[in-house]
Amino acid sequence: MLALSRKKNEALVINNNVEITVLEIKGEQVKLGISAPKEVPIYRKEVYVQIQDSNKESMNLDGLEALQNLLG
C-alpha cells in the first residue's frame, strides 16, 4: 500500500485519468473529490464488498438451480 500525505486542495493522479483532491478536513473526517471518466466505476469500499458478496451469492444460487434442472 502506498501511503501519502496531502493537505486541503492538494491532489493525486491515478492512471493519468483519475484525480483525487482533498476538499475538506474536519477532525478525523476527510472529504475527497474524485474526477474520473464516466466509464470508471467508483464505490465506497463497504458498498463494493456488498456488491461482490451479492454477485457471489447469485452465482452460487444460479449454479445450484442449473444443476437441479439438469438432474431433473
A tleap script that builds the chain and sets N, CA, C and O, in Angstrom:
source leaprc.protein.ff14SB
mol = sequence {
  NMET LEU ALA LEU SER ARG LYS LYS ASN GLU
  ALA LEU VAL ILE ASN ASN ASN VAL GLU ILE
  THR VAL LEU GLU ILE LYS GLY GLU GLN VAL
  LYS LEU GLY ILE SER ALA PRO LYS GLU VAL
  PRO ILE TYR ARG LYS GLU VAL TYR VAL GLN
  ILE GLN ASP SER ASN LYS GLU SER MET ASN
  LEU ASP GLY LEU GLU ALA LEU GLN ASN LEU
  LEU CGLY
}
set mol.1.N position { 0.847 -1.174 0.000 }
set mol.1.CA position { 0.000 0.000 0.000 }
set mol.1.C position { 0.892 1.237 0.000 }
set mol.1.O position { 1.867 1.312 0.748 }
set mol.2.N position { 0.558 2.177 -0.823 }
set mol.2.CA position { 1.243 3.456 -0.865 }
set mol.2.C position { 0.532 4.413 0.080 }
set mol.2.O position { -0.678 4.602 -0.039 }
set mol.3.N position { 1.258 5.025 1.018 }
set mol.3.CA position { 0.677 5.987 1.948 }
set mol.3.C position { 1.209 7.371 1.594 }
set mol.3.O position { 2.421 7.577 1.523 }
set mol.4.N position { 0.301 8.318 1.373 }
set mol.4.CA position { 0.672 9.673 1.002 }
set mol.4.C position { 0.067 10.668 1.972 }
set mol.4.O position { -1.010 10.436 2.523 }
set mol.5.N position { 0.755 11.764 2.178 }
set mol.5.CA position { 0.210 12.870 2.968 }
set mol.5.C position { -0.231 13.958 2.000 }
set mol.5.O position { 0.507 14.311 1.080 }
set mol.6.N position { -1.422 14.484 2.202 }
set mol.6.CA position { -1.953 15.564 1.371 }
set mol.6.C position { -2.602 16.591 2.282 }
set mol.6.O position { -3.123 16.244 3.342 }
set mol.7.N position { -2.574 17.829 1.883 }
set mol.7.CA position { -3.251 18.903 2.597 }
set mol.7.C position { -4.480 19.313 1.798 }
set mol.7.O position { -4.667 18.879 0.661 }
set mol.8.N position { -5.319 20.155 2.404 }
set mol.8.CA position { -6.513 20.643 1.720 }
set mol.8.C position { -6.127 21.249 0.367 }
set mol.8.O position { -5.147 21.984 0.251 }
set mol.9.N position { -6.925 20.918 -0.648 }
set mol.9.CA position { -6.760 21.367 -2.039 }
set mol.9.C position { -5.587 20.716 -2.767 }
set mol.9.O position { -5.309 21.073 -3.911 }
set mol.10.N position { -4.898 19.779 -2.139 }
set mol.10.CA position { -3.857 19.025 -2.838 }
set mol.10.C position { -4.491 17.771 -3.432 }
set mol.10.O position { -5.514 17.287 -2.948 }
set mol.11.N position { -3.871 17.257 -4.481 }
set mol.11.CA position { -4.471 16.138 -5.212 }
set mol.11.C position { -3.429 15.078 -5.528 }
set mol.11.O position { -2.230 15.269 -5.325 }
set mol.12.N position { -3.921 13.967 -6.027 }
set mol.12.CA position { -3.060 12.943 -6.604 }
set mol.12.C position { -3.748 12.409 -7.847 }
set mol.12.O position { -4.969 12.492 -7.984 }
set mol.13.N position { -2.950 11.862 -8.748 }
set mol.13.CA position { -3.472 11.360 -10.025 }
set mol.13.C position { -3.179 9.871 -10.117 }
set mol.13.O position { -2.079 9.420 -9.797 }
set mol.14.N position { -4.181 9.110 -10.560 }
set mol.14.CA position { -4.050 7.667 -10.740 }
set mol.14.C position { -4.312 7.337 -12.200 }
set mol.14.O position { -5.338 7.730 -12.755 }
set mol.15.N position { -3.399 6.625 -12.814 }
set mol.15.CA position { -3.568 6.109 -14.176 }
set mol.15.C position { -3.852 7.210 -15.212 }
set mol.15.O position { -4.566 6.966 -16.185 }
set mol.16.N position { -3.318 8.380 -15.018 }
set mol.16.CA position { -3.434 9.504 -15.955 }
set mol.16.C position { -4.841 10.052 -16.154 }
set mol.16.O position { -5.002 11.071 -16.826 }
set mol.17.N position { -5.864 9.416 -15.595 }
set mol.17.CA position { -7.220 9.905 -15.859 }
set mol.17.C position { -8.134 9.957 -14.633 }
set mol.17.O position { -9.322 10.255 -14.761 }
set mol.18.N position { -7.597 9.674 -13.462 }
set mol.18.CA position { -8.376 9.765 -12.227 }
set mol.18.C position { -7.637 10.717 -11.283 }
set mol.18.O position { -6.470 10.499 -10.959 }
set mol.19.N position { -8.323 11.765 -10.851 }
set mol.19.CA position { -7.723 12.729 -9.932 }
set mol.19.C position { -8.522 12.764 -8.637 }
set mol.19.O position { -9.744 12.910 -8.652 }
set mol.20.N position { -7.820 12.628 -7.516 }
set mol.20.CA position { -8.448 12.662 -6.202 }
set mol.20.C position { -7.915 13.891 -5.469 }
set mol.20.O position { -6.705 14.054 -5.309 }
set mol.21.N position { -8.834 14.754 -5.024 }
set mol.21.CA position { -8.463 16.003 -4.366 }
set mol.21.C position { -9.026 16.036 -2.952 }
set mol.21.O position { -10.175 15.656 -2.727 }
set mol.22.N position { -8.222 16.486 -2.010 }
set mol.22.CA position { -8.688 16.682 -0.634 }
set mol.22.C position { -9.474 17.993 -0.616 }
set mol.22.O position { -8.907 19.065 -0.827 }
set mol.23.N position { -10.775 17.903 -0.364 }
set mol.23.CA position { -11.633 19.079 -0.378 }
set mol.23.C position { -11.745 19.737 0.990 }
set mol.23.O position { -11.792 20.962 1.100 }
set mol.24.N position { -11.788 18.907 2.035 }
set mol.24.CA position { -12.039 19.442 3.377 }
set mol.24.C position { -11.528 18.456 4.415 }
set mol.24.O position { -11.576 17.242 4.214 }
set mol.25.N position { -11.044 18.986 5.515 }
set mol.25.CA position { -10.608 18.159 6.635 }
set mol.25.C position { -11.261 18.717 7.891 }
set mol.25.O position { -11.054 19.877 8.248 }
set mol.26.N position { -12.057 17.875 8.562 }
set mol.26.CA position { -12.715 18.271 9.819 }
set mol.26.C position { -12.463 17.171 10.845 }
set mol.26.O position { -13.039 16.087 10.750 }
set mol.27.N position { -11.620 17.441 11.807 }
set mol.27.CA position { -11.318 16.432 12.822 }
set mol.27.C position { -10.737 15.193 12.168 }
set mol.27.O position { -9.697 15.249 11.512 }
set mol.28.N position { -11.426 14.069 12.357 }
set mol.28.CA position { -10.953 12.809 11.782 }
set mol.28.C position { -11.628 12.471 10.461 }
set mol.28.O position { -11.444 11.372 9.937 }
set mol.29.N position { -12.396 13.386 9.921 }
set mol.29.CA position { -13.097 13.142 8.665 }
set mol.29.C position { -12.457 13.946 7.539 }
set mol.29.O position { -12.151 15.129 7.691 }
set mol.30.N position { -12.262 13.276 6.411 }
set mol.30.CA position { -11.678 13.911 5.230 }
set mol.30.C position { -12.676 13.811 4.087 }
set mol.30.O position { -13.190 12.727 3.810 }
set mol.31.N position { -12.954 14.920 3.421 }
set mol.31.CA position { -13.852 14.918 2.264 }
set mol.31.C position { -12.983 14.937 1.007 }
set mol.31.O position { -12.130 15.809 0.842 }
set mol.32.N position { -13.211 13.962 0.124 }
set mol.32.CA position { -12.438 13.824 -1.102 }
set mol.32.C position { -13.310 14.116 -2.315 }
set mol.32.O position { -14.500 13.802 -2.323 }
set mol.33.N position { -12.719 14.712 -3.326 }
set mol.33.CA position { -13.373 14.883 -4.619 }
set mol.33.C position { -12.669 13.984 -5.618 }
set mol.33.O position { -11.440 13.923 -5.639 }
set mol.34.N position { -13.431 13.291 -6.440 }
set mol.34.CA position { -12.848 12.369 -7.411 }
set mol.34.C position { -13.310 12.756 -8.808 }
set mol.34.O position { -14.509 12.820 -9.080 }
set mol.35.N position { -12.355 13.010 -9.685 }
set mol.35.CA position { -12.645 13.280 -11.097 }
set mol.35.C position { -12.151 12.090 -11.900 }
set mol.35.O position { -10.968 11.750 -11.871 }
set mol.36.N position { -13.079 11.460 -12.621 }
set mol.36.CA position { -12.734 10.279 -13.407 }
set mol.36.C position { -13.681 10.176 -14.595 }
set mol.36.O position { -14.777 10.737 -14.561 }
set mol.37.N position { -13.274 9.465 -15.645 }
set mol.37.CA position { -14.183 9.243 -16.767 }
set mol.37.C position { -15.437 8.499 -16.290 }
set mol.37.O position { -15.393 7.744 -15.319 }
set mol.38.N position { -16.549 8.726 -16.988 }
set mol.38.CA position { -17.824 8.107 -16.596 }
set mol.38.C position { -17.754 6.582 -16.587 }
set mol.38.O position { -18.456 5.935 -15.809 }
set mol.39.N position { -16.915 6.005 -17.442 }
set mol.39.CA position { -16.848 4.537 -17.515 }
set mol.39.C position { -16.038 3.919 -16.373 }
set mol.39.O position { -15.962 2.695 -16.268 }
set mol.40.N position { -15.438 4.741 -15.522 }
set mol.40.CA position { -14.682 4.229 -14.377 }
set mol.40.C position { -15.617 4.159 -13.170 }
set mol.40.O position { -16.053 5.195 -12.669 }
set mol.41.N position { -15.928 2.948 -12.698 }
set mol.41.CA position { -16.813 2.839 -11.538 }
set mol.41.C position { -16.074 3.251 -10.265 }
set mol.41.O position { -14.904 2.919 -10.076 }
set mol.42.N position { -16.777 3.976 -9.401 }
set mol.42.CA position { -16.207 4.410 -8.127 }
set mol.42.C position { -17.212 4.049 -7.037 }
set mol.42.O position { -18.369 4.469 -7.079 }
set mol.43.N position { -16.752 3.261 -6.055 }
set mol.43.CA position { -17.617 2.818 -4.967 }
set mol.43.C position { -16.929 3.049 -3.630 }
set mol.43.O position { -15.703 2.987 -3.541 }
set mol.44.N position { -17.713 3.314 -2.594 }
set mol.44.CA position { -17.175 3.233 -1.235 }
set mol.44.C position { -16.886 1.751 -1.001 }
set mol.44.O position { -17.616 0.895 -1.501 }
set mol.45.N position { -15.839 1.442 -0.253 }
set mol.45.CA position { -15.430 0.046 -0.108 }
set mol.45.C position { -16.538 -0.832 0.465 }
set mol.45.O position { -16.718 -1.964 0.016 }
set mol.46.N position { -17.292 -0.325 1.459 }
set mol.46.CA position { -18.332 -1.162 2.062 }
set mol.46.C position { -19.423 -1.509 1.050 }
set mol.46.O position { -19.994 -2.598 1.112 }
set mol.47.N position { -19.716 -0.607 0.127 }
set mol.47.CA position { -20.698 -0.873 -0.927 }
set mol.47.C position { -20.116 -1.874 -1.924 }
set mol.47.O position { -20.812 -2.789 -2.362 }
set mol.48.N position { -18.853 -1.705 -2.282 }
set mol.48.CA position { -18.182 -2.611 -3.208 }
set mol.48.C position { -18.190 -4.046 -2.670 }
set mol.48.O position { -18.454 -4.992 -3.412 }
set mol.49.N position { -17.899 -4.197 -1.378 }
set mol.49.CA position { -17.897 -5.528 -0.764 }
set mol.49.C position { -19.295 -6.143 -0.812 }
set mol.49.O position { -19.431 -7.334 -1.090 }
set mol.50.N position { -20.334 -5.350 -0.547 }
set mol.50.CA position { -21.709 -5.856 -0.621 }
set mol.50.C position { -22.046 -6.318 -2.035 }
set mol.50.O position { -22.681 -7.358 -2.212 }
set mol.51.N position { -21.633 -5.568 -3.027 }
set mol.51.CA position { -21.887 -5.942 -4.424 }
set mol.51.C position { -21.183 -7.255 -4.747 }
set mol.51.O position { -21.769 -8.148 -5.358 }
set mol.52.N position { -19.918 -7.368 -4.332 }
set mol.52.CA position { -19.169 -8.602 -4.596 }
set mol.52.C position { -19.824 -9.800 -3.915 }
set mol.52.O position { -19.958 -10.863 -4.522 }
set mol.53.N position { -20.234 -9.631 -2.651 }
set mol.53.CA position { -20.884 -10.728 -1.925 }
set mol.53.C position { -22.194 -11.126 -2.603 }
set mol.53.O position { -22.501 -12.313 -2.722 }
set mol.54.N position { -22.956 -10.143 -3.042 }
set mol.54.CA position { -24.223 -10.410 -3.713 }
set mol.54.C position { -23.993 -11.160 -5.026 }
set mol.54.O position { -24.735 -12.084 -5.358 }
set mol.55.N position { -22.966 -10.757 -5.763 }
set mol.55.CA position { -22.646 -11.435 -7.017 }
set mol.55.C position { -22.236 -12.880 -6.780 }
set mol.55.O position { -22.640 -13.773 -7.525 }
set mol.56.N position { -21.436 -13.112 -5.745 }
set mol.56.CA position { -21.008 -14.482 -5.428 }
set mol.56.C position { -22.214 -15.337 -5.050 }
set mol.56.O position { -22.342 -16.480 -5.490 }
set mol.57.N position { -23.090 -14.771 -4.235 }
set mol.57.CA position { -24.294 -15.491 -3.809 }
set mol.57.C position { -25.174 -15.815 -5.007 }
set mol.57.O position { -25.705 -16.920 -5.110 }
set mol.58.N position { -25.326 -14.873 -5.895 }
set mol.58.CA position { -26.145 -15.070 -7.092 }
set mol.58.C position { -25.569 -16.171 -7.971 }
set mol.58.O position { -26.308 -17.003 -8.497 }
set mol.59.N position { -24.262 -16.175 -8.130 }
set mol.59.CA position { -23.619 -17.209 -8.950 }
set mol.59.C position { -23.823 -18.583 -8.334 }
set mol.59.O position { -24.077 -19.553 -9.047 }
set mol.60.N position { -23.713 -18.670 -7.019 }
set mol.60.CA position { -23.900 -19.952 -6.337 }
set mol.60.C position { -25.331 -20.445 -6.492 }
set mol.60.O position { -25.551 -21.632 -6.730 }
set mol.61.N position { -26.309 -19.550 -6.360 }
set mol.61.CA position { -27.712 -19.946 -6.497 }
set mol.61.C position { -28.023 -20.350 -7.933 }
set mol.61.O position { -28.721 -21.338 -8.157 }
set mol.62.N position { -27.515 -19.599 -8.907 }
set mol.62.CA position { -27.755 -19.927 -10.314 }
set mol.62.C position { -27.147 -21.281 -10.660 }
set mol.62.O position { -27.755 -22.074 -11.380 }
set mol.63.N position { -25.953 -21.542 -10.151 }
set mol.63.CA position { -25.297 -22.819 -10.409 }
set mol.63.C position { -26.060 -23.978 -9.803 }
set mol.63.O position { -26.162 -25.044 -10.411 }
set mol.64.N position { -26.597 -23.780 -8.611 }
set mol.64.CA position { -27.369 -24.819 -7.934 }
set mol.64.C position { -28.652 -25.100 -8.698 }
set mol.64.O position { -29.027 -26.259 -8.881 }
set mol.65.N position { -29.331 -24.044 -9.147 }
set mol.65.CA position { -30.566 -24.229 -9.915 }
set mol.65.C position { -30.289 -24.946 -11.232 }
set mol.65.O position { -31.060 -25.817 -11.635 }
set mol.66.N position { -29.213 -24.596 -11.894 }
set mol.66.CA position { -28.863 -25.244 -13.161 }
set mol.66.C position { -28.592 -26.723 -12.933 }
set mol.66.O position { -29.017 -27.563 -13.726 }
set mol.67.N position { -27.893 -27.044 -11.862 }
set mol.67.CA position { -27.612 -28.444 -11.539 }
set mol.67.C position { -28.897 -29.194 -11.230 }
set mol.67.O position { -29.069 -30.331 -11.670 }
set mol.68.N position { -29.801 -28.579 -10.482 }
set mol.68.CA position { -31.069 -29.220 -10.169 }
set mol.68.C position { -31.887 -29.454 -11.444 }
set mol.68.O position { -32.521 -30.500 -11.583 }
set mol.69.N position { -31.881 -28.510 -12.357 }
set mol.69.CA position { -32.595 -28.669 -13.627 }
set mol.69.C position { -32.000 -29.789 -14.461 }
set mol.69.O position { -32.729 -30.534 -15.116 }
set mol.70.N position { -30.698 -29.911 -14.441 }
set mol.70.CA position { -30.019 -30.965 -15.183 }
set mol.70.C position { -30.372 -32.351 -14.635 }
set mol.70.O position { -30.570 -33.303 -15.389 }
set mol.71.N position { -30.445 -32.439 -13.305 }
set mol.71.CA position { -30.735 -33.714 -12.678 }
set mol.71.C position { -32.215 -34.058 -12.675 }
set mol.71.O position { -32.602 -35.195 -12.403 }
set mol.72.N position { -33.045 -33.052 -12.985 }
set mol.72.CA position { -34.483 -33.279 -13.115 }
set mol.72.C position { -35.143 -33.252 -11.818 }
set mol.72.O position { -36.359 -33.426 -11.741 }
savepdb mol mol.pdb
quit
